[in-house]
Amino acid sequence: MELRDIEIFLTLAEELHFGRTAERLHVSQARVSQSIRSQERRLGVTLFDRTSRRVALTPVGRRLREDLQQAVDLLHAGLARARAAGPGPERTLRVGVFGHAGYELRPLVEAFRAAHPGGDIEFAEVNGCDPFTALRSGDHDANVLWLPVAEPDLTVGPTVLITGRVLAVAADHPLAERGSATLEDLADNHVADFGPDAPDYWVDALVPLRTPLGRRVPRGPSARTLHEILSLTAAGRCVHPLGEIAARYNRPPGIVFLPVHDAPPLRFALTWRSATDDPALHALARTAAELGPLTLAPPRTGTTPSGAGRAPGA
């Protein structure tokens, strides 16, 4: 059983309501139902009695809830003890970022190393369709995620990066000739669908459900990685909004990145599990707050984007 499925089971066992469970975990109700059916199929038992009026744990479900809750509590306690036994701030933190964002965060890495000799940052990749699992499992110490992040078990720390936005379109798309795009253009095209594991509110911050004039933005086909999005875009099957870093470090043939001048900047913040008590992580957060956010100037049409620097007033 995957950690995400355990989380879904335990939350449903507490809420006894599929809709509230989906809302609490920021997933679709279909995703909750699919997970429970899959668990019951693999185990060969019924975990919940479901009717149109109520949801209740079966005796087997109650026992599984007790066993899994103990296992999850032990896992979190073990991770906390392991981190507490470490050498304080003088260790390497594993931080998840999108694509090439680690290159733009080099000033933060250098400031952290200078303040804490022996401390370091190792970057790992975050998948936009599943931004929180690596944090919750302990695979990542922190992630740098675009805002907002509204997860009850996660802490949002200082903003570390501010970027403009671009729209990826096929080179022969009519928008490519204009040299720029607006949020209203999204309603006339399909955008990629990230799937059920990324919370809707979080995806909407990058890929809105509606334009400023209230027009619906069509979603589909499905894509799980940046490379899948770019492949679909090059094939003319969709357009897709991205952070400006994607345009800076990716030059795939058949794709043009257009500045979206009426979109607000993307703000990326350091995010970690609230239950984590890690001196190194807290030291990194203090360093980031003292340094202030880095910023990427929005790209100008027909030019190569400039490098990152300190945000105005930072």
C-alpha positions as CSV (number, residue, x, y, z in Angstrom):
1,M,0.0,0.0,0.0
2,E,1.5,3.4,-1.0
3,L,1.8,6.1,1.6
4,R,-0.7,8.3,-0.3
5,D,-3.2,5.4,-0.2
6,I,-2.6,5.0,3.6
7,E,-3.2,8.7,4.1
8,I,-6.5,8.5,2.1
9,F,-7.6,5.5,4.1
10,L,-6.8,7.0,7.5
11,T,-8.5,10.3,6.6
12,L,-11.7,8.6,5.3
13,A,-11.7,6.4,8.5
14,E,-11.7,9.7,10.5
15,E,-14.2,11.7,8.4
16,L,-16.4,8.8,7.2
17,H,-17.4,11.0,4.3
18,F,-15.9,10.8,0.8
19,G,-16.5,14.5,0.0
20,R,-15.0,15.8,3.2
21,T,-12.0,13.5,2.8
22,A,-11.4,14.7,-0.8
23,E,-11.7,18.4,0.4
24,R,-9.3,17.8,3.3
25,L,-6.7,16.2,1.1
26,H,-7.2,18.5,-1.9
27,V,-8.0,15.7,-4.3
28,S,-11.0,14.7,-6.2
29,Q,-13.7,12.5,-4.7
30,A,-13.1,10.1,-7.5
31,R,-9.5,9.8,-6.5
32,V,-10.6,8.8,-2.9
33,S,-13.1,6.2,-4.2
34,Q,-10.5,4.8,-6.6
35,S,-7.9,4.5,-3.8
36,I,-10.3,2.7,-1.4
37,R,-11.5,0.3,-4.1
38,S,-8.0,-0.5,-5.1
39,Q,-7.0,-1.2,-1.5
40,E,-10.0,-3.5,-0.9
41,R,-9.3,-5.3,-4.1
42,R,-5.6,-5.9,-3.2
43,L,-6.5,-7.0,0.4
44,G,-9.5,-9.1,-0.6
45,V,-11.7,-7.6,2.1
46,T,-14.2,-4.8,2.6
47,L,-12.9,-1.9,4.6
48,F,-16.0,0.4,4.6
49,D,-19.7,-0.3,4.5
50,R,-21.1,2.3,2.1
51,T,-24.7,3.3,1.5
52,S,-26.3,6.4,0.0
53,R,-26.7,7.8,3.5
54,R,-23.6,6.7,5.5
55,V,-20.1,5.4,5.5
56,A,-18.8,3.2,8.3
57,L,-15.7,1.1,9.0
58,T,-16.1,-2.7,8.9
59,P,-14.5,-4.6,11.8
60,V,-11.5,-5.4,9.5
61,G,-11.4,-1.7,8.6
62,R,-11.3,-0.6,12.2
63,R,-8.4,-3.0,13.0
64,L,-6.5,-1.8,9.9
65,R,-7.0,1.8,11.0
66,E,-5.5,1.0,14.4
67,D,-2.5,-0.9,12.9
68,L,-1.8,1.7,10.2
69,Q,-2.1,4.7,12.6
70,Q,0.4,3.1,14.9
71,A,2.8,2.4,12.0
72,V,2.5,6.0,10.7
73,D,3.1,7.4,14.2
74,L,6.2,5.3,14.6
75,L,7.4,6.3,11.1
76,H,7.1,10.0,11.9
77,A,8.7,9.6,15.3
78,G,11.6,7.6,13.8
79,L,12.2,10.3,11.2
80,A,12.1,13.0,13.9
81,R,14.6,11.1,16.1
82,A,16.9,10.6,13.2
83,R,16.9,14.2,12.3
84,A,17.4,15.3,15.9
85,A,20.4,13.0,16.2
86,G,22.0,14.7,13.2
87,P,24.8,17.3,13.4
88,G,22.5,20.3,13.6
89,P,22.7,22.8,10.7
90,E,25.9,21.2,9.5
91,R,24.4,18.7,7.1
92,T,23.1,18.4,3.6
93,L,19.4,19.2,3.0
94,R,17.5,17.6,0.2
95,V,15.3,20.3,-1.4
96,G,12.8,19.7,-4.2
97,V,12.6,22.2,-7.0
98,F,11.0,22.5,-10.5
99,G,13.2,21.8,-13.4
100,H,16.3,24.1,-13.5
101,A,15.2,26.3,-10.6
102,G,18.2,25.1,-8.6
103,Y,20.5,27.1,-10.9
104,E,18.7,30.3,-10.0
105,L,18.8,29.5,-6.3
106,R,22.7,29.4,-6.2
107,P,22.9,32.7,-4.2
108,L,20.8,31.0,-1.5
109,V,23.0,27.9,-1.5
110,E,26.1,30.1,-1.2
111,A,24.6,32.1,1.6
112,F,23.7,28.9,3.5
113,R,27.1,27.5,3.1
114,A,28.8,30.7,4.2
115,A,26.6,30.9,7.3
116,H,26.9,27.2,8.2
117,P,30.2,25.7,7.1
118,G,29.6,22.0,6.5
119,G,26.0,22.6,5.6
120,D,24.8,22.2,2.0
121,I,21.8,21.8,-0.2
122,E,21.1,19.0,-2.7
123,F,18.4,19.7,-5.2
124,A,15.9,17.1,-6.3
125,E,13.1,17.4,-8.9
126,V,9.5,18.1,-8.0
127,N,6.7,16.7,-10.2
128,G,4.0,19.3,-10.7
129,C,1.3,16.6,-10.8
130,D,2.2,15.4,-7.3
131,P,3.9,18.2,-5.4
132,F,3.6,17.1,-1.8
133,T,4.2,13.3,-1.5
134,A,8.0,13.5,-1.4
135,L,7.7,16.0,1.5
136,R,5.2,13.9,3.5
137,S,7.2,10.7,3.0
138,G,10.5,12.4,4.2
139,D,12.2,11.9,0.8
140,H,12.6,15.7,0.6
141,D,13.4,17.9,3.6
142,A,11.7,20.9,1.9
143,N,10.3,21.9,-1.5
144,V,10.3,25.2,-3.3
145,L,6.7,25.5,-4.5
146,W,4.7,28.2,-6.2
147,L,2.1,29.8,-3.9
148,P,-0.4,29.4,-2.5
149,V,0.2,26.3,-0.6
150,A,-2.7,25.6,1.8
151,E,-2.0,22.2,3.3
152,P,-2.7,21.8,7.0
153,D,0.3,19.6,7.6
154,L,2.8,21.8,5.7
155,T,4.5,25.1,6.7
156,V,5.1,27.8,4.2
157,G,8.3,29.6,4.8
158,P,10.0,32.6,3.2
159,T,9.6,33.4,-0.5
160,V,12.8,32.5,-2.2
161,L,12.1,33.2,-5.9
162,I,9.8,35.4,-8.0
163,T,9.4,34.8,-11.7
164,G,7.4,36.0,-14.7
165,R,5.2,33.6,-16.7
166,V,5.3,32.4,-20.2
167,L,2.9,30.5,-22.5
168,A,4.4,27.5,-24.4
169,V,2.9,27.2,-27.9
170,A,3.8,25.3,-31.0
171,A,6.0,27.3,-33.4
172,D,3.3,27.3,-36.1
173,H,0.5,28.3,-33.6
174,P,-1.1,31.6,-34.6
175,L,-0.1,33.1,-31.2
176,A,3.6,32.6,-32.0
177,E,3.4,35.3,-34.7
178,R,2.1,37.8,-32.1
179,G,5.2,37.4,-29.9
180,S,3.2,37.6,-26.6
181,A,0.0,36.2,-25.0
182,T,-2.6,37.1,-22.5
183,L,-4.6,35.1,-20.0
184,E,-7.7,35.5,-22.3
185,D,-5.9,33.5,-25.0
186,L,-6.1,30.4,-22.8
187,A,-9.9,30.2,-23.3
188,D,-9.3,29.6,-27.1
189,N,-7.0,26.7,-26.5
190,H,-6.6,23.5,-24.5
191,V,-4.1,23.4,-21.6
192,A,-2.6,20.2,-20.2
193,D,-4.4,18.4,-17.3
194,F,-2.1,17.6,-14.3
195,G,-4.4,14.8,-13.1
196,P,-6.1,14.2,-9.6
197,D,-3.1,14.2,-7.3
198,A,-2.3,17.9,-7.5
199,P,-4.8,20.0,-5.5
200,D,-7.1,22.1,-7.7
201,Y,-6.4,25.3,-5.9
202,W,-2.7,24.9,-6.4
203,V,-2.9,24.0,-10.1
204,D,-5.3,26.9,-10.7
205,A,-2.6,29.4,-9.4
206,L,-0.5,28.5,-12.5
207,V,-3.2,27.3,-14.9
208,P,-6.5,29.1,-14.1
209,L,-9.9,27.5,-14.6
210,R,-11.2,30.8,-16.0
211,T,-9.8,33.8,-17.7
212,P,-10.1,37.3,-16.2
213,L,-13.3,37.8,-18.2
214,G,-14.8,34.5,-16.8
215,R,-14.3,32.3,-19.8
216,R,-13.6,28.7,-19.1
217,V,-10.1,27.3,-19.9
218,P,-10.4,23.9,-21.5
219,R,-8.3,21.2,-19.9
220,G,-6.8,18.1,-21.6
221,P,-4.8,16.2,-22.8
222,S,-3.2,14.7,-19.7
223,A,0.4,15.3,-18.8
224,R,2.5,14.4,-15.8
225,T,5.9,15.9,-16.5
226,L,7.3,19.0,-18.1
227,H,8.6,16.9,-21.0
228,E,5.2,15.5,-21.6
229,I,3.7,19.0,-21.6
230,L,6.4,20.2,-24.1
231,S,5.8,17.2,-26.4
232,L,2.1,17.8,-26.5
233,T,2.6,21.5,-27.1
234,A,5.1,20.8,-30.0
235,A,2.5,18.5,-31.5
236,G,-0.1,21.3,-31.4
237,R,-2.4,19.5,-29.0
238,C,-2.3,22.1,-26.3
239,V,-0.7,25.4,-25.1
240,H,0.5,25.7,-21.5
241,P,1.4,28.4,-19.0
242,L,4.8,27.9,-17.3
243,G,7.2,29.8,-15.1
244,E,9.7,31.8,-17.0
245,I,12.5,29.4,-15.9
246,A,11.1,26.9,-18.3
247,A,11.8,29.3,-21.2
248,R,15.3,30.1,-19.9
249,Y,16.6,26.5,-19.7
250,N,14.5,24.7,-22.4
251,R,14.8,25.4,-26.1
252,P,13.0,22.4,-27.7
253,P,12.5,22.5,-31.4
254,G,9.0,23.4,-32.5
255,I,8.1,25.4,-29.4
256,V,7.9,29.1,-28.7
257,F,7.7,30.6,-25.2
258,L,5.6,33.8,-25.1
259,P,5.6,36.3,-22.3
260,V,2.1,36.6,-20.6
261,H,2.2,40.2,-19.7
262,D,-1.2,40.4,-17.8
263,A,-0.4,37.4,-15.5
264,P,0.9,38.2,-12.0
265,P,4.4,36.9,-11.1
266,L,4.8,33.5,-9.6
267,R,6.1,33.5,-6.1
268,F,8.0,30.4,-4.9
269,A,8.4,29.7,-1.2
270,L,10.3,27.2,0.9
271,T,7.8,24.6,2.2
272,W,8.2,21.8,4.7
273,R,6.4,19.4,7.0
274,S,5.1,21.2,10.1
275,A,5.9,18.3,12.3
276,T,9.6,18.5,11.3
277,D,11.9,19.8,14.0
278,D,15.2,20.1,12.1
279,P,17.9,22.6,13.1
280,A,19.4,22.5,9.5
281,L,16.0,23.3,7.9
282,H,15.3,26.1,10.3
283,A,18.7,27.5,9.6
284,L,18.0,27.4,5.9
285,A,14.7,29.2,6.4
286,R,16.5,31.9,8.4
287,T,19.1,32.3,5.7
288,A,16.4,32.6,3.0
289,A,14.5,35.2,5.0
290,E,17.7,37.3,5.5
291,L,18.7,37.0,1.9
292,G,15.3,37.9,0.5
293,P,13.6,36.6,-2.6
294,L,15.6,36.3,-5.9
295,T,13.8,37.5,-9.0
296,L,13.9,36.7,-12.7
297,A,13.1,39.7,-14.9
298,P,10.2,38.9,-17.3
299,P,11.5,38.0,-20.8
300,R,11.2,40.5,-23.5
301,T,9.9,39.4,-26.9
302,G,12.7,38.2,-29.2
303,T,15.4,38.4,-26.5
304,T,17.2,35.9,-24.3
305,P,15.9,36.3,-20.7
306,S,18.4,37.8,-18.3
307,G,19.7,36.2,-15.1
308,A,18.3,36.2,-11.6
309,G,19.0,38.9,-9.1
310,R,17.8,40.3,-5.9
311,A,14.1,41.3,-5.9
312,P,13.5,45.1,-5.9
313,G,13.6,46.3,-2.3
314,A,14.9,42.9,-1.0
